[in-house]
Amino acid sequence: MYRKNVRLLSIFNFLIGFTFFAPLAIIYFAKVSGSYTLGTSIFGVIMLSDAFFEVPTSILSDRVGRRYTIILGSCARVVAFIFYAIGLSYWFLVIGAILEGVSRAFYSGNNEAFLYDTLADDGKEGEYKEHLGKTSSHEFNGLTLSAVIGGLIASISFTYVMWLAVLSQVIMLIVSFQFIEPRLRHKENTNIYAHLHEALTLFMTNKKLRLLSLASILANSLDELAYQFRGAFYNTIWPIWAIGFANIVSNVGASAGLYFSGKILNKMKSETAKLLQSLFDKFINIISLVFPTILSPILMSSTSFLYGVGVVAENELRQREYANNQRATMNSLISLGRSIGAALMTVILGRAADIFGPRRALLMMVFLAFSVTYIYWIIYKNANRKTSIQDKLAKV
């Protein structure tokens, strides 16, 4: 059973990435809405919607099952993309953004928990890192292929791009019906408020989980939002048809990083991998933005391999700290903070881009994101200290 679910999850993740307009989203949103401020606000609406529905959908996942949660998320995503494609005004984008946020809330925490529970059915929890990396890598394969096609088609018509995205998501919905519910998953009878209270108690009493959560929230609010906005900066250097090619390097690198992350993290501590990834990302982005050239998009994309490794490392670190029956809920509590933080920053980023231009706005985000690097340095230092103490006790 686990092989079928893992195979289907790989296809499903590929189709999540196979949206054609992902690297061009900020350009499309700004074109329809009339400004970067309103364009980036669409990302904010997505994240606020995600935040609003985050905890209810995660509790639903833990109580009624992973498969039905994936199906509901896929339905919401299809309708969201239809509203994007219609795109008659800013408000059509807002409705699409609300529905995409609902979709993300259904997926958040649930899809990782679905994979973990699937593997647990056959006693293969120890292979979680490897399978998470491999299945997640297919999303970037989808992004790579669709970015090239989308960039070329967008130079002719954005309308064609958006309706192709709808078609790919309809296929994804069909795939979601083929999943098998993990046997280990059983219906939870716990009162939802007690369930949430238990999850919050774990969060408040676990220092490492608090640090990991804060780092994840800040990274999504700064690094991830800046990544979504890169297209606006690229468009000041390259023509729109070439932007998709810039994303080839990024998506191929991220896919490779995710695919090989299991082997890399078997030889390197996850704490070390996250710190190195964060440092390298800031260094390259500062060079690319302070000294903008025709090579800047390629340089900024070169950080993606370590990003892929870092995604799995961070997820694995958090999974270690969770209670088994609250895996989806804990993931979603963190995603709640990520969504709220990113929604607030969309307004700042969009306004800064309208006033100072995309390059300076992105540079501001990079410097703010050093706060994330500092937190991962604390986590790395604490992990080394713990290892040192354990080694000394072992010698005694």
C-alpha positions in Angstrom: 0.0 0.0 0.0 2.8 2.4 0.9 4.3 2.1 -2.6 1.1 3.1 -4.3 0.6 6.1 -2.0 4.2 7.3 -2.4 4.0 6.9 -6.2 0.7 8.9 -6.3 2.1 11.5 -3.9 5.0 12.1 -6.3 2.5 12.6 -9.2 0.3 14.8 -7.0 3.2 17.0 -6.0 4.4 17.3 -9.6 1.0 18.6 -10.6 1.0 21.1 -7.7 4.1 22.6 -9.3 2.8 22.2 -12.9 0.9 25.5 -12.8 2.6 27.4 -15.7 2.3 30.8 -14.1 4.1 30.4 -10.7 7.3 32.3 -11.6 5.2 35.0 -13.3 2.5 35.3 -10.6 3.6 38.7 -9.3 3.7 40.1 -12.9 0.2 38.8 -13.6 -1.3 40.0 -10.3 0.3 43.4 -10.7 -0.9 43.6 -14.3 -4.5 42.8 -13.3 -4.6 44.9 -10.1 -2.5 47.9 -11.4 0.3 48.1 -8.9 2.9 46.0 -7.0 1.2 46.9 -3.7 -2.1 45.4 -4.8 -0.3 42.6 -6.6 1.6 41.5 -3.6 -1.6 41.9 -1.5 -2.9 38.8 -3.3 -0.2 36.8 -1.7 -1.2 38.3 1.6 -4.8 37.3 1.1 -3.7 33.8 0.3 -1.7 33.6 3.5 -4.4 35.2 5.7 -7.0 32.8 4.3 -4.5 29.9 5.0 -4.0 31.2 8.5 -7.8 31.5 9.2 -8.5 27.9 8.1 -5.2 26.4 9.3 -6.2 25.0 12.7 -9.7 23.8 11.8 -8.5 21.9 8.7 -5.6 20.4 10.7 -7.9 19.1 13.4 -10.2 17.8 10.6 -7.2 15.9 9.2 -6.4 14.3 12.5 -10.0 13.4 13.2 -11.5 12.3 9.8 -8.5 11.2 7.8 -5.7 12.4 5.4 -7.2 11.3 2.1 -10.5 13.2 2.4 -8.5 16.3 3.5 -6.4 16.1 0.3 -9.5 15.8 -1.9 -11.1 18.8 -0.3 -7.9 20.8 -0.7 -7.7 19.9 -4.4 -11.3 20.9 -5.0 -10.7 24.4 -3.5 -7.5 24.7 -5.6 -9.3 24.0 -8.9 -12.0 26.7 -8.2 -9.3 29.1 -7.1 -7.4 28.8 -10.3 -10.6 29.3 -12.3 -11.1 32.7 -10.6 -7.4 33.6 -11.3 -7.9 32.6 -15.0 -11.1 34.7 -15.3 -9.2 37.7 -13.8 -11.6 40.4 -14.8 -10.6 42.6 -11.9 -8.7 42.7 -8.6 -11.6 41.2 -6.8 -11.6 38.1 -8.9 -8.0 37.6 -7.8 -9.0 38.1 -4.2 -11.7 35.4 -4.4 -9.2 33.0 -6.0 -6.6 33.9 -3.3 -9.1 33.1 -0.5 -9.8 29.7 -2.1 -6.1 29.0 -2.7 -5.5 29.8 1.0 -8.2 27.3 1.9 -6.5 24.7 -0.3 -3.1 25.3 1.3 -4.7 25.0 4.8 -6.1 21.6 3.9 -2.7 20.5 2.6 -0.6 22.1 5.3 0.7 19.5 7.8 -1.8 16.9 6.4 0.3 15.8 3.4 3.4 15.3 5.4 1.4 13.4 8.0 -0.2 11.4 5.2 3.2 10.3 4.1 4.4 9.6 7.6 1.3 7.5 8.5 1.6 5.6 5.2 5.2 4.6 6.0 4.2 3.8 9.6 1.7 1.2 8.4 4.6 -0.9 7.2 7.1 0.1 10.0 9.1 2.3 7.7 9.1 5.6 9.7 12.9 5.6 9.5 12.7 6.1 5.8 10.5 9.3 6.2 13.4 11.7 5.3 14.2 9.9 2.1 10.7 9.6 0.9 9.8 13.1 1.9 12.7 14.4 -0.1 12.0 12.3 -3.2 8.2 13.0 -3.3 8.7 16.7 -2.6 11.3 17.0 -5.4 8.6 16.3 -8.0 6.9 19.6 -7.2 10.0 21.3 -8.4 10.2 19.1 -11.5 6.7 20.3 -12.3 7.7 23.9 -11.7 10.7 23.5 -14.0 8.8 22.2 -16.9 5.8 24.5 -16.5 8.0 27.6 -16.0 9.6 27.2 -19.4 6.3 26.5 -21.2 4.5 29.3 -19.2 7.2 31.9 -20.0 7.0 31.2 -23.7 3.2 31.2 -23.8 2.9 34.3 -21.6 4.8 36.3 -24.2 1.8 35.5 -26.5 -1.1 35.6 -24.0 -1.4 35.3 -20.2 -4.9 34.0 -20.7 -3.7 30.8 -22.3 -1.2 30.3 -19.4 -3.9 30.7 -16.7 -6.4 28.2 -18.3 -3.6 25.6 -18.8 -3.0 26.0 -15.1 -6.7 25.2 -14.4 -6.4 22.1 -16.6 -3.4 20.8 -14.7 -5.2 21.2 -11.4 -8.2 19.3 -12.6 -5.9 16.4 -13.4 -4.4 16.8 -9.9 -8.0 16.5 -8.4 -8.5 13.3 -10.2 -5.3 11.9 -8.8 -6.3 12.8 -5.3 -9.2 10.4 -5.4 -6.8 7.5 -6.0 -5.0 7.7 -2.6 -5.6 5.0 0.0 -6.2 6.1 3.6 -3.4 4.9 5.9 -4.6 2.0 8.2 -2.8 3.6 11.2 -4.9 6.6 10.9 -8.0 6.3 13.1 -10.8 8.7 13.9 -10.0 10.9 16.9 -12.8 11.3 19.4 -10.9 13.9 21.4 -12.7 17.2 21.9 -11.2 19.7 19.4 -10.5 22.2 22.1 -8.7 19.7 24.2 -6.8 18.5 21.1 -5.7 22.1 20.4 -4.8 22.6 24.1 -2.5 19.5 24.1 -0.7 20.7 21.0 -0.2 24.2 22.4 1.1 22.7 25.7 3.7 20.7 23.7 4.7 23.9 21.9 5.1 25.9 25.1 7.1 23.3 27.0 9.6 22.4 24.2 12.3 25.0 23.7 13.8 23.5 20.6 10.3 23.3 18.9 9.7 27.0 19.8 13.0 28.0 18.1 12.3 25.9 15.1 8.8 27.3 14.8 10.1 30.9 15.1 12.7 30.3 12.4 10.1 28.7 10.1 7.7 31.7 10.6 10.3 34.3 10.0 11.7 32.4 7.0 8.3 32.2 5.3 7.6 35.8 6.1 10.9 37.0 4.6 12.7 34.4 2.5 9.7 32.7 0.8 7.9 36.0 0.1 11.0 37.4 -1.4 11.3 34.3 -3.6 7.8 34.8 -4.9 8.6 38.4 -5.7 11.8 37.6 -7.7 10.0 37.6 -11.0 9.4 41.4 -10.7 13.2 41.9 -10.3 14.1 39.4 -13.1 11.7 41.3 -15.4 13.9 44.5 -15.0 16.8 42.5 -16.4 15.4 39.9 -18.7 12.4 39.8 -21.1 9.3 38.0 -19.8 9.8 35.0 -22.1 13.2 34.3 -20.5 12.1 34.4 -16.9 10.9 30.8 -17.1 14.5 29.8 -18.1 15.9 31.5 -15.0 13.6 29.3 -12.9 15.0 26.1 -14.5 18.2 26.4 -12.5 16.2 27.1 -9.3 13.7 24.3 -9.7 16.2 21.7 -11.0 18.5 22.5 -8.1 15.8 22.4 -5.5 14.5 19.1 -7.0 18.0 17.6 -6.8 18.5 18.9 -3.2 15.2 17.3 -2.1 15.9 14.0 -3.9 19.4 13.6 -2.4 18.6 15.1 1.0 18.0 11.8 2.7 21.6 10.6 1.8 23.1 14.0 2.7 21.3 14.2 6.0 22.5 10.7 6.9 26.0 12.1 6.8 25.4 15.7 8.1 23.3 16.8 11.0 20.0 18.6 10.1 21.0 21.5 12.3 24.2 22.0 10.3 22.5 21.7 7.0 19.9 24.4 7.9 22.6 26.8 9.1 24.8 26.4 6.0 21.8 26.8 3.7 20.7 30.0 5.4 24.1 31.6 5.3 24.8 30.7 1.7 21.4 32.0 0.6 21.9 35.4 2.2 25.5 35.7 0.8 24.5 35.0 -2.8 21.4 37.2 -2.8 23.3 40.2 -1.4 25.9 39.9 -4.2 23.2 39.5 -6.8 21.1 42.5 -5.7 23.9 44.9 -4.7 25.7 44.4 -8.0 22.8 43.6 -10.4 23.9 42.1 -13.8 22.4 39.9 -16.5 23.8 37.0 -14.4 21.9 37.9 -11.2 18.9 35.7 -11.9 21.2 32.7 -12.4 23.2 33.4 -9.3 20.1 33.8 -7.1 18.8 30.5 -8.4 22.1 28.7 -7.5 21.0 28.6 -3.9 18.2 26.1 -4.6 20.1 22.9 -4.1 20.8 23.7 -0.5 17.3 25.0 -0.2 16.0 21.6 -1.1 18.2 19.9 1.5 17.2 22.6 4.1 13.4 21.9 3.6 13.8 18.3 4.5 16.2 19.1 7.3 13.8 21.5 8.9 10.8 19.2 8.5 12.7 16.3 10.0 13.8 18.4 13.0 10.2 19.4 13.7 8.8 15.9 13.2 11.2 14.6 15.9 9.6 16.9 18.4 5.9 16.2 17.7 3.5 13.9 19.6 2.3 11.2 17.2 -1.4 11.9 17.4 -0.9 15.7 16.8 1.5 15.7 13.9 -0.8 17.5 11.5 -2.1 19.9 14.1 1.4 20.9 15.2 2.5 21.5 11.6 -0.5 23.6 11.1 -0.1 25.7 14.2 3.4 26.6 12.8 1.9 27.3 9.4 -0.6 29.6 11.0 2.2 31.8 12.2 3.9 31.6 8.9 0.8 32.7 7.0 0.1 35.6 9.4 3.7 36.8 9.3 3.9 36.6 5.5 0.6 38.4 5.0 1.8 41.3 7.0 5.1 41.5 5.0 3.3 41.5 1.7 2.0 45.0 2.3 5.5 46.2 3.3 7.2 44.5 0.3 4.7 45.7 -2.2 4.8 49.3 -1.0 8.6 49.3 -0.9 8.7 48.0 -4.5 6.3 50.8 -5.7 8.5 53.4 -4.0 12.0 52.1 -4.3 11.8 49.5 -7.1 11.9 45.7 -6.9 15.6 45.4 -6.4 15.8 47.6 -3.3 12.7 46.0 -1.9 14.2 42.5 -2.2 17.5 43.7 -0.7 15.6 45.0 2.4 14.0 41.5 2.8 17.4 39.8 2.6 18.9 41.9 5.4 15.8 41.3 7.6 16.1 37.6 7.0 19.4 37.4 8.8 17.3 37.0 11.9 16.5 33.5 10.6 20.2 32.7 10.3 20.8 33.8 13.8 18.1 31.5 15.2 19.5 28.5 13.3 22.9 29.3 14.7 21.4 29.1 18.2 19.8 25.7 17.3 23.1 24.5 15.9 25.1 25.6 18.9 22.6 23.9 21.3 22.7 20.7 19.4 26.5 20.6 19.4 26.5 21.3 23.2 24.1 18.5 23.8 26.2 16.1 21.7 29.4 17.1 23.6 27.7 16.4 27.0 26.5 13.0 25.8 30.0 12.1 24.6 31.5 13.0 27.9 28.9 11.0 29.8 29.5 8.0 27.5 33.2 8.1 28.3 32.4 8.1 32.0 
